[in-house]
Every structure is written in structure tokens, then in C-alpha cells.
Amino acid sequence: MELQNVLPADIEKRSMEIIAEELGEIQLDPEKLSIIKRVIHTSADFDYARTLHFSNGVVEKALEALKKGATIVTDTNMACVGINKPGLNKLGGKAVCFMADADVAERAKEAGSTRAAACMEKACEVEGPVIIAVGNAPTALVRLDELVKEGRIKPELVIGVPVGFVNVVESKEIIMKTGIPYIVARGRKGGSNVAAAICNALIYKLTR
């Protein structure tokens, strides 16, 4: 086995070439391909070619929201930090995470809920188009479903990719039935890095 001689500036390009080679004959919608490849690039997990599910027309709807300067609300600071800020700023958007906010902690304590669920309640107060990106907490998706049904929030897009074992699979299936545009990683896999990767893939479609 020999090391590849790749310049630092070309590592990402070469990585994407390897991903394309290993996807081989798998037929993927061209509109979704860059998103799937970005997630595989982030995770080195080719299962996402099979488990990432997209609602009808979601990519176009997500891009329109970003063009309008959407606010991306994440359920972890890790996902928020991982989102490409220069690209998002070009579009007039921003990424926020409310997990460390004192009022969110108070809401969660009073309701006996998780902070992630309380974050979704605070997301209802965001003005303008909103994209919800959940990479960690299924409780965020469950509460979001309730808030949508109550008419308190209508996100332009829900990225539902929490990782884990307790209510993870179920929460993703719930969010796919809300009628809200979604990109969901079915099954147990996901994570904050995956949530950020999906956001970045959408941002790069408009800024690169």
C-alpha cells in the first residue's frame, strides 16, 4: 500500500473522486448527489447513499429559503460551529444554537423536558424563514412535530439526523409525516457533523 501524493489544496477534490468511484453503479438523483457525497465525505460511511431520504422537491425549497436569508437553528453547538459561516453570510443567513441560553434551561426545567426540546420552542420566535437542523436529540424532533401541529412553527426545511438508540428511529419517522420538507437519515446513524454537512452542501450549491 502506497501513500497518495496529493497537494493539501486538492485533498477534498481527490476525496470526492474516490467517493464517486466507490459509489460506482449506484443510481442517485443528481440534485441530491452533492449532499449525499458531502455526508459520506464527512462520515466515511457509504450507508448514507441508502439511508438519506428527501421529501419531494426539498432541495429546491431549501435553496429558496437560503436565498431569502434563512436562519439555521441547530440542536448542538457542534453543528452550529460546523456550518460554513462565510457562505451563509453571503446569502444573508445565520446559524444559531440556543442550547446554552439561560431561558432555554429555565423552560426545560419548568416543563421537565430536555433543553433540545426547549430549543425548538425558542425557534418559534425566530423571524423570517427557518431551517431546523437536528443532529443529536430525538426529543427536538418530537417537540418540533408537536409545535408544527400546534401551528406555532413552519420550518422551510427539517434536517433530521440524530444519532443513537432511544427514540432515534421513531423520531425520524415522525418528522417525515409532518408535511414539512425534510432530509432525514433513517435508522440510528447521524450526528452533529452530518447535520452540518447537509447544511454546507446546500450552502455550497449557491456559493461555490
Backbone as a printed PyTorch tensor [residue, N CA C, xyz], in Angstrom:
tensor([[[  0.8430,  -1.1960,   0.0000],
         [  0.0000,   0.0000,   0.0000],
         [  0.8800,   1.2480,   0.0000]],

        [[  0.6170,   2.1480,  -0.9570],
         [  1.4180,   3.3560,  -1.0710],
         [  0.5790,   4.5920,  -0.7730]],

        [[  1.2300,   5.5790,  -0.1600],
         [  0.5560,   6.8420,   0.1020],
         [  0.3130,   7.5850,  -1.2120]],

        [[ -0.8390,   8.2610,  -1.2990],
         [ -1.1270,   9.0810,  -2.4750],
         [ -0.4250,  10.4310,  -2.3280]],

        [[  0.1640,  10.8840,  -3.3940],
         [  0.8240,  12.1900,  -3.3920],
         [ -0.1930,  13.2460,  -3.8270]],

        [[ -0.8530,  13.8490,  -2.8290],
         [ -1.9190,  14.8150,  -3.1050],
         [ -1.6060,  16.1230,  -2.3950]],

        [[ -1.6510,  17.2150,  -3.1440],
         [ -1.4190,  18.5270,  -2.5490],
         [ -2.5410,  18.8630,  -1.5570]],

        [[ -2.2230,  19.5940,  -0.4790],
         [ -3.2540,  19.9410,   0.5120],
         [ -4.5030,  20.5570,  -0.1070]],

        [[ -4.3270,  21.4150,  -1.0960],
         [ -5.4690,  22.0920,  -1.7190],
         [ -6.3440,  21.1330,  -2.5290]],

        [[ -5.7890,  19.9610,  -2.8450],
         [ -6.5130,  19.0110,  -3.6940],
         [ -7.0930,  17.8310,  -2.9260]],

        [[ -6.9240,  17.7980,  -1.6010],
         [ -7.3620,  16.6420,  -0.8170],
         [ -8.8760,  16.4540,  -0.9080]],

        [[ -9.6280,  17.5440,  -0.7590],
         [-11.0940,  17.4080,  -0.8190],
         [-11.5400,  16.9350,  -2.1940]],

        [[-10.9490,  17.5170,  -3.2380],
         [-11.3000,  17.1200,  -4.5990],
         [-11.0180,  15.6380,  -4.8190]],

        [[ -9.8460,  15.1850,  -4.3490],
         [ -9.4900,  13.7720,  -4.5210],
         [-10.4270,  12.8810,  -3.7070]],

        [[-10.8060,  13.3450,  -2.5160],
         [-11.7360,  12.5770,  -1.6870],
         [-13.0620,  12.3810,  -2.4130]],

        [[-13.5540,  13.4490,  -3.0340],
         [-14.8230,  13.3700,  -3.7540],
         [-14.7090,  12.4320,  -4.9550]],

        [[-13.5500,  12.4100,  -5.5900],
         [-13.3280,  11.4940,  -6.7170],
         [-13.3790,  10.0450,  -6.2360]],

        [[-12.7660,   9.7850,  -5.0890],
         [-12.7750,   8.4270,  -4.5230],
         [-14.2040,   8.0210,  -4.1750]],

        [[-14.9530,   8.9410,  -3.5840],
         [-16.3490,   8.6590,  -3.2340],
         [-17.1480,   8.3170,  -4.4870]],

        [[-16.9670,   9.1120,  -5.5400],
         [-17.6790,   8.8600,  -6.7930],
         [-17.3170,   7.4890,  -7.3610]],

        [[-16.0230,   7.1350,  -7.2780],
         [-15.5670,   5.8310,  -7.7700],
         [-16.2050,   4.6940,  -6.9810]],

        [[-16.2580,   4.8400,  -5.6650],
         [-16.7740,   3.7630,  -4.8200],
         [-18.2970,   3.6600,  -4.8550]],

        [[-18.9610,   4.7700,  -5.1850],
         [-20.4140,   4.6860,  -5.3770],
         [-20.7330,   3.8670,  -6.6230]],

        [[-19.8100,   3.9110,  -7.5780],
         [-19.8970,   3.0510,  -8.7550],
         [-21.2150,   3.1500,  -9.4930]],

        [[-21.9090,   2.0150,  -9.5810],
         [-23.1240,   1.9060, -10.3860],
         [-24.3770,   2.3910,  -9.6610]],

        [[-24.2460,   2.7750,  -8.3960],
         [-25.4220,   3.2030,  -7.6370],
         [-26.0390,   4.4350,  -8.3010]],

        [[-27.3340,   4.3410,  -8.6090],
         [-28.0330,   5.4320,  -9.2750],
         [-28.6020,   6.3940,  -8.2370]],

        [[-28.1350,   7.6450,  -8.2660],
         [-28.6000,   8.6550,  -7.3310],
         [-29.0950,   9.8720,  -8.0980]],

        [[-30.1390,  10.4860,  -7.5740],
         [-30.6800,  11.6980,  -8.1700],
         [-29.5860,  12.7670,  -8.2040]],

        [[-29.2720,  13.3260,  -9.3850],
         [-28.2090,  14.3360,  -9.4830],
         [-28.3990,  15.5150,  -8.5360]],

        [[-29.6500,  15.9000,  -8.2950],
         [-29.9460,  17.0250,  -7.4110],
         [-29.5000,  16.7440,  -5.9760]],

        [[-29.5640,  15.4600,  -5.5920],
         [-29.2360,  15.0640,  -4.2220],
         [-27.7970,  14.5710,  -4.0690]],

        [[-27.1550,  14.2910,  -5.2000],
         [-25.8510,  13.6350,  -5.1680],
         [-24.8150,  14.4090,  -4.3700]],

        [[-24.7360,  15.7320,  -4.5570],
         [-23.7140,  16.5220,  -3.8580],
         [-23.9350,  16.4990,  -2.3470]],

        [[-25.1840,  16.4000,  -1.9270],
         [-25.4990,  16.3350,  -0.4900],
         [-25.0670,  14.9870,   0.0710]],

        [[-25.4060,  13.9250,  -0.6390],
         [-25.0330,  12.5800,  -0.1980],
         [-23.5110,  12.4360,  -0.1530]],

        [[-22.8400,  12.9450,  -1.1820],
         [-21.3760,  12.8670,  -1.2170],
         [-20.7400,  13.6740,  -0.0900]],

        [[-21.3100,  14.8200,   0.2390],
         [-20.7750,  15.6400,   1.3290],
         [-20.9090,  14.9110,   2.6620]],

        [[-22.0290,  14.2300,   2.8580],
         [-22.2280,  13.4720,   4.1020],
         [-21.2640,  12.2910,   4.1690]],

        [[-21.0780,  11.6050,   3.0540],
         [-20.1200,  10.4930,   3.0270],
         [-18.7060,  11.0170,   3.2640]],

        [[-18.3860,  12.1590,   2.6860],
         [-17.0680,  12.7740,   2.8810],
         [-16.8240,  13.0730,   4.3580]],

        [[-17.8580,  13.5070,   5.0450],
         [-17.7580,  13.8590,   6.4650],
         [-17.6610,  12.6330,   7.3630]],

        [[-18.3640,  11.5680,   6.9830],
         [-18.5060,  10.4030,   7.8620],
         [-17.7290,   9.1690,   7.4120]],

        [[-17.3060,   9.1490,   6.1450],
         [-16.6820,   7.9570,   5.5330],
         [-17.6120,   6.7500,   5.6020]],

        [[-18.9140,   7.0170,   5.5640],
         [-19.9180,   5.9620,   5.7070],
         [-20.8120,   5.9580,   4.4670]],

        [[-20.6670,   4.9320,   3.6510],
         [-21.4320,   4.8420,   2.4110],
         [-22.8760,   4.4080,   2.6280]],

        [[-23.2220,   4.0310,   3.8350],
         [-24.6250,   3.6990,   4.1340],
         [-25.5520,   4.8810,   3.8420]],

        [[-25.0160,   6.0910,   3.9330],
         [-25.8680,   7.2700,   3.7190],
         [-26.3890,   7.3680,   2.2830]],

        [[-25.7490,   6.6930,   1.3470],
         [-26.2690,   6.6580,  -0.0210],
         [-27.6180,   5.9560,  -0.0550]],

        [[-27.8480,   5.1130,   0.9430],
         [-29.0910,   4.3490,   1.0280],
         [-30.0740,   4.9300,   2.0460]],

        [[-29.5450,   5.4860,   3.1370],
         [-30.4330,   5.8720,   4.2520],
         [-30.8830,   7.3270,   4.2390]],

        [[-30.2070,   8.1840,   3.4640],
         [-30.6610,   9.5760,   3.3940],
         [-31.9210,   9.6530,   2.5480]],

        [[-32.9870,  10.1940,   3.1360],
         [-34.2640,  10.3170,   2.4390],
         [-34.6470,  11.7880,   2.3050]],

        [[-35.1920,  12.1250,   1.1570],
         [-35.5250,  13.5030,   0.8110],
         [-37.0070,  13.5930,   0.4570]],

        [[-37.7050,  14.5570,   1.0200],
         [-39.0820,  14.7860,   0.5940],
         [-39.0770,  15.3870,  -0.8070]],

        [[-40.2070,  15.3120,  -1.4810],
         [-40.2920,  15.7910,  -2.8590],
         [-39.9570,  17.2830,  -2.9630]],

        [[-39.0250,  17.5900,  -3.8550],
         [-38.6840,  18.9840,  -4.1190],
         [-37.9590,  19.6900,  -2.9950]],

        [[-37.4390,  18.9350,  -2.0280],
         [-36.8680,  19.5640,  -0.8280],
         [-35.6190,  20.3860,  -1.1190]],

        [[-34.7950,  19.9360,  -2.0460],
         [-33.5450,  20.6620,  -2.3140],
         [-33.8590,  22.0560,  -2.8570]],

        [[-34.7530,  22.1160,  -3.8270],
         [-35.1410,  23.4120,  -4.3970],
         [-35.7450,  24.3250,  -3.3280]],

        [[-36.5970,  23.7690,  -2.4790],
         [-37.2260,  24.5560,  -1.4130],
         [-36.1900,  25.0540,  -0.4130]],

        [[-35.2280,  24.2040,  -0.0910],
         [-34.1770,  24.5900,   0.8560],
         [-33.3180,  25.7120,   0.2850]],

        [[-32.9900,  25.6170,  -1.0030],
         [-32.1730,  26.6470,  -1.6400],
         [-32.9130,  27.9830,  -1.6950]],

        [[-34.2050,  27.9330,  -1.9360],
         [-35.0010,  29.1670,  -1.9430],
         [-34.9980,  29.8090,  -0.5600]],

        [[-35.1000,  28.9840,   0.4760],
         [-35.0700,  29.5070,   1.8480],
         [-33.7280,  30.1650,   2.1510]],

        [[-32.6490,  29.5280,   1.7170],
         [-31.3130,  30.0900,   1.9430],
         [-31.1340,  31.4030,   1.1880]],

        [[-31.6800,  31.4650,  -0.0130],
         [-31.6010,  32.7070,  -0.7940],
         [-32.3180,  33.8510,  -0.0880]],

        [[-33.3150,  33.5080,   0.7250],
         [-34.0950,  34.5160,   1.4540],
         [-33.4700,  34.8570,   2.8100]],

        [[-32.2560,  34.3210,   3.0510],
         [-31.5630,  34.6400,   4.3020],
         [-32.0700,  33.8670,   5.4950]],

        [[-32.3300,  32.5860,   5.3060],
         [-32.8840,  31.7550,   6.3790],
         [-31.9540,  31.6800,   7.5890]],

        [[-32.5580,  31.5240,   8.7400],
         [-31.8250,  31.2270,   9.9710],
         [-31.8170,  29.7210,  10.1680]],

        [[-30.6250,  29.1520,  10.3430],
         [-30.4990,  27.7200,  10.6290],
         [-30.4050,  27.5470,  12.1400]],

        [[-31.3560,  26.8180,  12.7020],
         [-31.3720,  26.5490,  14.1420],
         [-30.9050,  25.1160,  14.3630]],

        [[-29.8240,  24.9340,  15.1100],
         [-29.2850,  23.6080,  15.3820],
         [-29.5630,  23.1930,  16.8240]],

        [[-29.4600,  21.8980,  17.0700],
         [-29.6840,  21.4030,  18.4340],
         [-28.3780,  21.1920,  19.1920]],

        [[-27.2530,  21.4710,  18.5460],
         [-25.9530,  21.3990,  19.2400],
         [-25.0470,  22.5190,  18.7620]],

        [[-24.1800,  22.9650,  19.6540],
         [-23.1940,  23.9720,  19.2740],
         [-22.2020,  23.4020,  18.2690]],

        [[-21.9530,  22.0880,  18.3530],
         [-21.0300,  21.4600,  17.4050],
         [-21.5350,  21.6090,  15.9830]],

        [[-22.8240,  21.3490,  15.7540],
         [-23.3950,  21.5040,  14.4170],
         [-23.3420,  22.9580,  13.9800]],

        [[-23.6530,  23.8520,  14.8970],
         [-23.6630,  25.2830,  14.5910],
         [-22.2720,  25.7590,  14.1700]],

        [[-21.2600,  25.3380,  14.9090],
         [-19.8750,  25.7190,  14.6020],
         [-19.4330,  25.1320,  13.2700]],

        [[-19.9490,  23.9460,  12.9280],
         [-19.5300,  23.2710,  11.7090],
         [-20.1180,  23.8310,  10.4290]],

        [[-21.1210,  24.6860,  10.5420],
         [-21.7530,  25.2650,   9.3560],
         [-20.8780,  26.3760,   8.7900]],

        [[-20.7220,  26.3860,   7.4780],
         [-19.8480,  27.3520,   6.8070],
         [-20.4340,  28.7590,   6.9000]],

        [[-19.8730,  29.5680,   7.7960],
         [-20.4080,  30.9090,   8.0450],
         [-20.1680,  31.8850,   6.8910]],

        [[-18.9660,  31.9050,   6.2640],
         [-18.7840,  32.8380,   5.1490],
         [-19.8140,  32.6250,   4.0400]],

        [[-20.0670,  31.3650,   3.7110],
         [-21.0580,  31.0700,   2.6740],
         [-22.4510,  31.4810,   3.0950]],

        [[-22.8020,  31.1680,   4.3340],
         [-24.1340,  31.5120,   4.8390],
         [-24.3020,  33.0240,   4.9210]],

        [[-23.2480,  33.7080,   5.3300],
         [-23.3000,  35.1750,   5.4130],
         [-23.5200,  35.8090,   4.0420]],

        [[-22.9240,  35.2140,   3.0090],
         [-23.1180,  35.7140,   1.6440],
         [-24.5880,  35.7080,   1.2550]],

        [[-25.3060,  34.7500,   1.8090],
         [-26.7240,  34.5960,   1.4820],
         [-27.6200,  35.3950,   2.4220]],

        [[-26.9920,  36.0940,   3.3670],
         [-27.7630,  36.8940,   4.3150],
         [-28.3690,  36.0860,   5.4450]],

        [[-27.8820,  34.8620,   5.6300],
         [-28.4190,  33.9940,   6.6730],
         [-27.5140,  33.9180,   7.8850]],

        [[-27.9480,  33.1610,   8.8670],
         [-27.1390,  32.9410,  10.0640],
         [-27.4820,  31.5860,  10.6680]],

        [[-26.5720,  31.0770,  11.4760],
         [-26.7820,  29.8130,  12.1930],
         [-26.7610,  30.0990,  13.6860]],

        [[-27.7240,  29.5280,  14.4020],
         [-27.8220,  29.7640,  15.8400],
         [-28.0820,  28.4520,  16.5720]],

        [[-27.6500,  28.4250,  17.8240],
         [-27.9610,  27.3110,  18.7210],
         [-28.3350,  27.9020,  20.0650]],

        [[-29.4700,  27.4710,  20.6040],
         [-29.9840,  28.0390,  21.8500],
         [-29.6930,  27.1700,  23.0770]],

        [[-28.9250,  26.1040,  22.8990],
         [-28.7450,  25.1270,  23.9770],
         [-28.1590,  25.7220,  25.2530]],

        [[-27.2880,  26.7150,  25.1130],
         [-26.6220,  27.2870,  26.2860],
         [-27.3620,  28.5020,  26.8500]],

        [[-28.5090,  28.8500,  26.2690],
         [-29.2440,  30.0370,  26.7080],
         [-29.9250,  29.7940,  28.0580]],

        [[-29.8350,  30.7750,  28.9300],
         [-30.4080,  30.6400,  30.2760],
         [-31.9130,  30.4260,  30.2350]],

        [[-32.6060,  31.1180,  29.3260],
         [-34.0640,  30.9670,  29.2620],
         [-34.4690,  29.5840,  28.7670]],

        [[-33.6410,  28.9750,  27.9290],
         [-33.9070,  27.6120,  27.4560],
         [-33.7590,  26.6240,  28.6100]],

        [[-32.7170,  26.8170,  29.4100],
         [-32.5210,  25.9530,  30.5870],
         [-33.7120,  26.0680,  31.5380]],

        [[-34.2190,  27.2880,  31.7060],
         [-35.3580,  27.5160,  32.6010],
         [-36.6250,  26.8700,  32.0550]],

        [[-36.8400,  27.0210,  30.7670],
         [-38.0150,  26.4000,  30.1300],
         [-37.9820,  24.8860,  30.3010]],

        [[-36.8130,  24.3050,  30.0570],
         [-36.6740,  22.8540,  30.1580],
         [-36.9390,  22.3790,  31.5870]],

        [[-36.4190,  23.1320,  32.5490],
         [-36.6090,  22.7730,  33.9610],
         [-38.0830,  22.8380,  34.3510]],

        [[-38.7530,  23.8930,  33.9330],
         [-40.1650,  24.0620,  34.2720],
         [-41.0420,  22.9890,  33.6300]],

        [[-40.7090,  22.6420,  32.3910],
         [-41.5210,  21.6680,  31.6540],
         [-41.1090,  20.2230,  31.9140]],

        [[-39.9530,  20.0400,  32.5720],
         [-39.4400,  18.6810,  32.7730],
         [-39.0400,  18.0310,  31.4590]],

        [[-38.5700,  18.8810,  30.5360],
         [-38.1840,  18.3920,  29.2100],
         [-36.6760,  18.5360,  29.0290]],

        [[-36.2020,  18.1380,  27.8580],
         [-34.7880,  18.3390,  27.5380],
         [-34.5780,  19.7680,  27.0400]],

        [[-33.3430,  20.2210,  27.1140],
         [-33.0240,  21.5420,  26.5640],
         [-33.2470,  21.5630,  25.0560]],

        [[-32.9960,  20.4460,  24.4110],
         [-33.1850,  20.3880,  22.9540],
         [-34.6440,  20.6360,  22.5870]],

        [[-35.5530,  20.0760,  23.3700],
         [-36.9780,  20.3200,  23.1280],
         [-37.3070,  21.7880,  23.3540]],

        [[-36.7400,  22.3640,  24.4150],
         [-36.9690,  23.7820,  24.7040],
         [-36.3870,  24.6710,  23.6120]],

        [[-35.2990,  24.2270,  22.9980],
         [-34.7140,  24.9770,  21.8750],
         [-35.7040,  25.1100,  20.7220]],

        [[-36.4740,  24.0600,  20.4800],
         [-37.4570,  24.1020,  19.4000],
         [-38.5530,  25.1240,  19.7130]],

        [[-38.8880,  25.2550,  20.9890],
         [-39.8730,  26.2710,  21.3800],
         [-39.3200,  27.6670,  21.1160]],

        [[-38.0550,  27.8700,  21.4240],
         [-37.4470,  29.1780,  21.1710],
         [-37.3270,  29.4440,  19.6680]],

        [[-37.1690,  28.3960,  18.8930],
         [-37.0900,  28.5500,  17.4370],
         [-38.3690,  29.1540,  16.8680]],

        [[-39.4850,  28.9570,  17.5710],
         [-40.7640,  29.5270,  17.1270],
         [-40.7280,  31.0550,  17.1110]],

        [[-39.7930,  31.6370,  17.8600],
         [-39.7050,  33.0890,  17.9800],
         [-38.8070,  33.7280,  16.9200]],

        [[-38.1210,  32.8940,  16.1470],
         [-37.2080,  33.4110,  15.1220],
         [-38.0130,  34.0210,  13.9730]],

        [[-37.6380,  35.2060,  13.5610],
         [-38.3210,  35.8730,  12.4520],
         [-37.7330,  35.4390,  11.1120]],

        [[-38.5850,  35.4040,  10.1060],
         [-38.1280,  35.0340,   8.7730],
         [-38.0840,  33.5280,   8.5790]],

        [[-37.6030,  33.1000,   7.4210],
         [-37.5420,  31.6620,   7.1340],
         [-36.5760,  30.9350,   8.0710]],

        [[-36.9850,  29.7300,   8.4830],
         [-36.2060,  28.9470,   9.4550],
         [-35.9270,  27.5550,   8.9030]],

        [[-34.6980,  27.1170,   9.0650],
         [-34.2990,  25.7360,   8.7910],
         [-33.8950,  25.1170,  10.1190]],

        [[-34.4460,  23.9610,  10.4320],
         [-34.1040,  23.2530,  11.6690],
         [-33.1490,  22.1140,  11.3340]],

        [[-32.0050,  22.0700,  12.0020],
         [-31.0110,  21.0200,  11.7610],
         [-30.7370,  20.2830,  13.0720]],

        [[-31.2320,  19.0650,  13.1750],
         [-31.1140,  18.2620,  14.3980],
         [-30.1700,  17.0960,  14.1520]],

        [[-29.0500,  17.0820,  14.8740],
         [-28.0700,  16.0200,  14.6910],
         [-27.8270,  15.1830,  15.9240]],

        [[-28.5130,  15.5170,  17.0110],
         [-28.2150,  14.8210,  18.2570],
         [-29.4500,  14.3370,  19.0250]],

        [[-30.4550,  15.2110,  19.1630],
         [-31.5340,  14.9530,  20.1230],
         [-32.8590,  14.5980,  19.4550]],

        [[-33.2880,  13.3370,  19.5620],
         [-34.6090,  12.9870,  19.0380],
         [-35.7410,  13.7450,  19.7280]],

        [[-35.5180,  14.1600,  20.9880],
         [-36.5600,  14.9250,  21.6770],
         [-36.8450,  16.2440,  20.9670]],

        [[-35.8370,  16.7850,  20.2690],
         [-36.0430,  18.0120,  19.4920],
         [-37.0150,  17.7590,  18.3550]],

        [[-36.8760,  16.6290,  17.6770],
         [-37.7780,  16.3060,  16.5720],
         [-39.1900,  16.0260,  17.0690]],

        [[-39.3000,  15.3400,  18.1800],
         [-40.6200,  15.0350,  18.7370],
         [-41.3470,  16.3270,  19.1190]],

        [[-40.6310,  17.2390,  19.7920],
         [-41.2440,  18.5120,  20.1810],
         [-41.5550,  19.3610,  18.9560]],

        [[-40.6840,  19.3120,  17.9640],
         [-40.9140,  20.0640,  16.7340],
         [-42.1950,  19.6030,  16.0550]],

        [[-42.4110,  18.3110,  16.0040],
         [-43.6420,  17.7670,  15.4380],
         [-44.8630,  18.3390,  16.1510]],

        [[-44.8020,  18.4050,  17.4760],
         [-45.9140,  18.9540,  18.2580],
         [-46.1360,  20.4290,  17.9390]],

        [[-45.0520,  21.1770,  17.8280],
         [-45.1460,  22.6140,  17.5510],
         [-45.6960,  22.8860,  16.1530]],

        [[-45.3330,  22.0330,  15.1970],
         [-45.8780,  22.1610,  13.8380],
         [-47.3840,  21.9200,  13.8700]],

        [[-47.7940,  20.8870,  14.5730],
         [-49.2240,  20.5600,  14.6660],
         [-50.0080,  21.6540,  15.3900]],

        [[-49.3410,  22.3330,  16.3250],
         [-49.9890,  23.4270,  17.0520],
         [-50.0090,  24.7250,  16.2390]],

        [[-49.3430,  24.7140,  15.0860],
         [-49.2960,  25.8970,  14.2300],
         [-48.3680,  26.9780,  14.7350]],

        [[-47.4400,  26.6140,  15.5960],
         [-46.5250,  27.6030,  16.1750],
         [-45.2630,  27.8090,  15.3470]],

        [[-44.9830,  26.8630,  14.4590],
         [-43.7900,  26.9810,  13.6200],
         [-44.0100,  26.2000,  12.3370]],

        [[-43.4300,  26.7140,  11.2630],
         [-43.4980,  26.0240,   9.9730],
         [-42.1440,  26.1760,   9.2910]],

        [[-41.2010,  25.3070,   9.6210],
         [-39.8550,  25.4210,   9.0300],
         [-39.8770,  25.2250,   7.5190]],

        [[-38.9370,  25.8770,   6.8570],
         [-38.7680,  25.6750,   5.4160],
         [-38.1620,  24.3000,   5.1420]],

        [[-37.4150,  23.7900,   6.1110],
         [-36.7360,  22.5030,   5.9770],
         [-36.4200,  21.9720,   7.3660]],

        [[-36.5870,  20.6600,   7.5410],
         [-36.1030,  19.9890,   8.7450],
         [-35.0450,  18.9750,   8.3280]],

        [[-33.8500,  19.1300,   8.8750],
         [-32.7830,  18.1420,   8.7000],
         [-32.8150,  17.2790,   9.9490]],

        [[-33.2560,  16.0450,   9.7980],
         [-33.4300,  15.1520,  10.9460],
         [-32.4330,  14.0160,  10.9120]],

        [[-31.3000,  14.2100,  11.6010],
         [-30.2470,  13.1910,  11.5720],
         [-29.6710,  12.9110,  12.9680]],

        [[-30.5410,  12.8290,  14.0030],
         [-29.9880,  12.4910,  15.3210],
         [-29.3920,  11.0870,  15.3120]],

        [[-28.4160,  10.8820,  16.1800],
         [-27.7240,   9.6000,  16.2610],
         [-28.0110,   8.9680,  17.6180]],

        [[-28.1120,   7.6340,  17.6650],
         [-28.2860,   6.9800,  18.9630],
         [-29.2790,   5.8350,  18.9160]],

        [[-29.8710,   5.5700,  20.0890],
         [-30.6670,   4.3600,  20.2550],
         [-32.0800,   4.6040,  20.7940]],

        [[-32.2500,   5.5670,  21.6870],
         [-33.5530,   5.7720,  22.3240],
         [-34.3860,   6.7620,  21.5200]],

        [[-35.4470,   6.2840,  20.9090],
         [-36.3990,   7.0950,  20.1330],
         [-35.7960,   7.7830,  18.9110]],

        [[-34.6010,   7.3750,  18.5290],
         [-33.9550,   7.9900,  17.3670],
         [-34.6780,   7.6050,  16.0800]],

        [[-34.8430,   6.3190,  15.8590],
         [-35.5180,   5.8400,  14.6410],
         [-36.9440,   6.3690,  14.5840]],

        [[-37.6320,   6.2960,  15.7240],
         [-39.0420,   6.7040,  15.7790],
         [-39.2210,   8.1940,  15.4980]],

        [[-38.3420,   9.0190,  16.0660],
         [-38.4810,  10.4680,  15.8870],
         [-38.2880,  10.8710,  14.4260]],

        [[-37.4020,  10.1690,  13.7460],
         [-37.1790,  10.4650,  12.3270],
         [-38.4080,  10.1070,  11.4980]],

        [[-39.0210,   8.9700,  11.8280],
         [-40.2240,   8.5740,  11.1030],
         [-41.3590,   9.5660,  11.3570]],

        [[-41.4460,  10.0720,  12.5850],
         [-42.4720,  11.0620,  12.9280],
         [-42.3140,  12.3150,  12.0920]],

        [[-41.0770,  12.8000,  11.9880],
         [-40.8440,  14.0780,  11.2890],
         [-41.1120,  13.9400,   9.7960]],

        [[-41.0220,  12.7240,   9.2660],
         [-41.2880,  12.5140,   7.8450],
         [-42.7740,  12.5620,   7.5270]],

        [[-43.6140,  12.6070,   8.5680],
         [-45.0660,  12.6330,   8.3640],
         [-45.6830,  13.9920,   8.6710]],

        [[-44.8500,  14.9970,   8.9300],
         [-45.3770,  16.3090,   9.3190],
         [-45.8940,  17.1180,   8.1320]],

        [[-45.4420,  16.7790,   6.9310],
         [-45.7690,  17.5920,   5.7730],
         [-44.7590,  18.6990,   5.5330]],

        [[-43.7960,  18.8320,   6.4520],
         [-42.7130,  19.8180,   6.3090],
         [-41.6090,  19.2050,   5.4360]],

        [[-41.0110,  19.9830,   4.5140],
         [-39.8870,  19.4560,   3.7260],
         [-38.7770,  18.9170,   4.6410]],

        [[-38.2300,  17.7570,   4.2900],
         [-37.2380,  17.1410,   5.1740],
         [-36.1080,  16.4780,   4.4030]],

        [[-34.9650,  16.4010,   5.0890],
         [-33.8760,  15.4980,   4.7240],
         [-33.5860,  14.6990,   5.9880]],

        [[-33.7970,  13.3970,   5.9210],
         [-33.7180,  12.5390,   7.1130],
         [-32.7890,  11.3620,   6.8370]],

        [[-31.9660,  11.0370,   7.8290],
         [-31.1420,   9.8310,   7.7630],
         [-31.8710,   8.7350,   8.5430]],

        [[-32.5720,   7.8880,   7.8350],
         [-33.3370,   6.8330,   8.5160],
         [-32.3940,   5.8710,   9.2270]],

        [[-32.8910,   5.3340,  10.3440],
         [-32.0760,   4.4300,  11.1350],
         [-31.4000,   5.1400,  12.2890]],

        [[-30.4080,   4.4960,  12.8600],
         [-29.7440,   5.0040,  14.0620],
         [-28.6210,   5.9950,  13.7960]],

        [[-28.1180,   5.9980,  12.5710],
         [-26.9300,   6.8160,  12.2940],
         [-27.2790,   8.2820,  12.0630]],

        [[-26.2810,   9.1300,  12.2970],
         [-26.4280,  10.5630,  12.0990],
         [-25.3680,  11.2800,  12.9000]],

        [[-25.7080,  12.4460,  13.4310],
         [-24.7770,  13.1910,  14.2670],
         [-24.7060,  14.6550,  13.8700]],

        [[-24.1170,  15.4420,  14.7630],
         [-23.9810,  16.8740,  14.5250],
         [-23.1450,  17.1580,  13.2800]],

        [[-22.1210,  16.3350,  13.0460],
         [-21.2810,  16.5250,  11.8570],
         [-22.0760,  16.2860,  10.5820]],

        [[-22.9920,  15.3410,  10.6270],
         [-23.8290,  15.0450,   9.4620],
         [-24.8160,  16.1900,   9.2190]],

        [[-25.4060,  16.7080,  10.2930],
         [-26.3230,  17.8440,  10.1660],
         [-25.6130,  19.0390,   9.5290]],

        [[-24.4040,  19.3280,   9.9980],
         [-23.6250,  20.4430,   9.4500],
         [-23.2520,  20.1810,   7.9910]],

        [[-22.9130,  18.9420,   7.6750],
         [-22.5250,  18.5960,   6.3040],
         [-23.6720,  18.8290,   5.3300]],

        [[-24.8810,  18.4910,   5.7340],
         [-26.0450,  18.7040,   4.8680],
         [-26.2760,  20.2000,   4.6610]],

        [[-26.1780,  20.9600,   5.7380],
         [-26.3080,  22.4210,   5.6250],
         [-25.2600,  22.9790,   4.6680]],

        [[-24.0330,  22.5200,   4.8270],
         [-22.9420,  23.0350,   3.9890],
         [-23.1200,  22.6470,   2.5280]],

        [[-23.5840,  21.4320,   2.2810],
         [-23.8080,  21.0060,   0.8960],
         [-24.8240,  21.9110,   0.2110]],

        [[-25.8540,  22.3040,   0.9400],
         [-26.8660,  23.2140,   0.3890],
         [-26.2820,  24.6080,   0.1730]],

        [[-25.5210,  25.0730,   1.1520],
         [-24.8860,  26.3990,   1.0350],
         [-23.9240,  26.4290,  -0.1570]],

        [[-23.1300,  25.3610,  -0.3290],
         [-22.1460,  25.3240,  -1.4020],
         [-22.8220,  25.3300,  -2.7880]],

        [[-24.0380,  24.8010,  -2.8700],
         [-24.7560,  24.8210,  -4.1510],
         [-24.9900,  26.2500,  -4.6290]],

        [[-25.0550,  27.1840,  -3.6760],
         [-25.3540,  28.5600,  -4.0130],
         [-24.1300,  29.4910,  -3.9900]],

        [[-23.0480,  29.0260,  -3.3980],
         [-21.9220,  29.9520,  -3.1710],
         [-20.6100,  29.5040,  -3.8120]],

        [[-20.5530,  28.2920,  -4.3450],
         [-19.2970,  27.8320,  -4.9380],
         [-19.3770,  27.8280,  -6.4660]]])
